[in-house]
């Protein structure tokens, strides 16, 4: 499946931890945070100028600093609000993951994001908490206890690329568009498609490829909301890396 051909390495459901071999999840999660803040009307890209700058040349600005009620989102929002000069989307993904060469900006790193997200899902009854021994150390893990939520989400994603395919992303749910693009960025998209028959699998690969290989700067010219701009800017950042 061109465009999503890396092996899928997400949460190992029975073991309760994410694969050690997936180095894309951390940056993918930070991309999710930026998109979610934009969807909630908290951040946006600075206005386009007459020079028509590329998405990654435009800085991220705070539209509203009102708390979201989510600890991770509010932490990221605080960093973005208090940063001068402002940074672009690609820089924020690097800063929030700690992948920066500037020692003066290491404090922007959001730590233990996977563990904090897992604890949130434990509170919602989706995951549980266990201790597992790994020879030299004990590790807290979060096995899946309620598969219905995952199955529902996977089904919605598959449906969006099959029965509910619109052939125009502008008619697609913004959250579903973001989910497809960010699942690819985090290297977990292929796993959601593995249960399909060969024919249907080929179909969703072709359709998802049309999104993943789109030119973010050209697509962003069609957007109607700041959140849509942010979705394409995040994809542009991952395409550049």
N, C-alpha and C positions, 0 to 999 in steps of 0.2 A: 504494500500500500504506500506508494510514493508520498512523501511529506509526513508520514507518521510511521516510519519503518523501524524505529528503535524499539527494543523490547520493553514492554510495559512493566513498570516497577513501582506500584503504588503501595497501599496498605496491605500487608500480609494478614489476611483476615483472622485466621486461627491463631497466628503467633502474636498479633497485636502491635506490630511495629512496621515502619516503612522500610523498604529495601535499602540496604547499605550501598547498593550499586547505582541508585538513582541520584545523580548530582543535580538534577533539574527541579526537584520538588521545592527546594528552599526558594529559589528565585521565582518559580511559578506561584508560590503562595504570596510572595510580596507583590507580584503583578495582580493577583486577585484582590489584595488589600487596596491597591490604587484604584482598580476598577470599581470596587464596592463603594469606596468613598465618593467616586464620581457619580455612581448611580444614586447615592443618597444625597447628592447636591452639596457635598462638602468641598470638593476640589474640582479644578478645571484647568485646561491649558490656557495660557495667556492669549489674548485676542490675536487673531491673524492680522498681519500688517499688509500693506499694499504690495510688499515685496514677495508675498506668498511663500513664507518660509516652510520648510519641511516640519513634520510633526516633532521630530526629535531635536529641532532647533528651538522649539517653543518651551518655555519654562512652565512648571506646575505652580499654580496659585491657589490660595484658599478662597473659596466662595462663601463659606459659612464655617465658623469655628464652633458651632453648637455641638455639644457632645452627642455621640451616636448611641451611647449606652453599651457599646461593645469595647472591651478593654484594649484589644489589639488595634481596632480601627482608631480609637481615640489616641492611642500612643503614637501611631503613624501620623495622624492629623496634627498632633502637637509638634512633632519634628518638622513637618512641612511648614507650619505656621511660623515657627521661630527661626527659620533659616534665611539668612541674608548673605550673599545674593541668592535668589531662588535657583533651584536645580531643575533639569529636564527629567523626563520619565525614566530614561535609561540610567541616569545617575542615581535616581531615587531607588531603583531596584537594587543597584550595587550597594548603595549606602545602607539600606535596610537589611541586606544580607551580610553586611560586614566585608564585602568584597571590594574594598577601596584601599588604595596605596597611601592615602592621606591620613596620617595618624591623628590629625586634629578633628577628623570626622568619624572616628570609630565609635563615638558615643551615639551615633544614629542607628547603630545596629539593633534590630529587634531580636531578642534572644528567646530561645525555647518556644518558637512559634508552633512547631508541630505538637509539642507536649501540651501547650496551652489550648490549642484547638481540640486535641484529644480529650482533655479534661472537660471542655465545653460539651462535647458529644457524649461523654459519660453522664453529665448532668441531664442530658436529654434522653438518656436510656438507649442510645444507639451503640455505645461501646461500654465495656466494663474495665475494671482495673485489676491487674494481676502482677505477681512478681515471678520473673523467670531467671534461672541461673545460667550464666554464660561462662562457665569454667572459672574465670578469674574475678567475675563481678556479678552482682545481681542487677537486674534491669526491670524497671516498671514498664509494663506493656498494657495495651488497651485492645483486647480482642473484640471483634464485632459480635454483638449480642442480638441486635435487631436488624436483620438483613432487608426488611421491607423498605426502609428508606433508601438504601442503596439501589435496590431493584427498581424502585419507582423512578429514581433519578436516571438510572441507566436506560430504562424504557423510554423516558421522555426524550433523552438525547438521541436514541436510535430512531424514535418516531419523527423527530425534527429533521432527520436526514433521509427519511423514507416516506411514510404516509403523509406527513405534514410538510414536506419539502416545498418551498415557495419559489425556488430558483432566483430569489432576490433577497439578499440579507436584510434589506430595509423593511421587509414585511415579516421578518423573524423577530421573536422576542429578544430584547436587548440582553437579557440575562442568559438566554440560550446561546446567542451568538458569542457572548463572553465565555460561557462554559466550554464551548467547542474549542475556541482559540486557546484558552488557558489550559485546558486539559492536554492539548498538544504541547504547549510550552513546558508543562510539568512532566511530560513523557508518560502520561497515563491514559491517553485517549484510546489507544489500540485495544486495551483490555476491555473497554466498554463495547467494542464491536466484535469481539472474538466469538460470541455465541451465535452470530448470524450465519445463515447458509452462505455458501460460496457466492451465489449470485447476488444476494442482498449485500454481502460484504463488499463485493466489487462496486456496487452502486454507491454505498456510503463513502467508500474510499474516493471515488470520483467526485462526489459532491463536497466532501470535506476538503479535498484538495483544491477545489475552486475557491474556497474561503481562505485556506492557509497560504495559497500561492498568490492571492490578490495583492496588489500594490497598496499598502496602507495609506500612502499619501494621496493616491487617486481616489480611494474609497472614502477617505475623510472629507473630500470635497462634496460628497453626497449627503453628509450627515445633517441631522436636524437638531441634535442636542449635544451639549458638552460631554455627556457620558459616552456617546458614540465616538466622539473624537478620542476620548481617553482609551476606549477599547482598542481602536486601531493604532494608537500611539504605543500601547503596551505590546501589541503584536510586532510593530516596527522595531521596538527595543530588542525583542527576542530574535527577530530575523537578523539583526545586526551582530548579535553576540556569536 
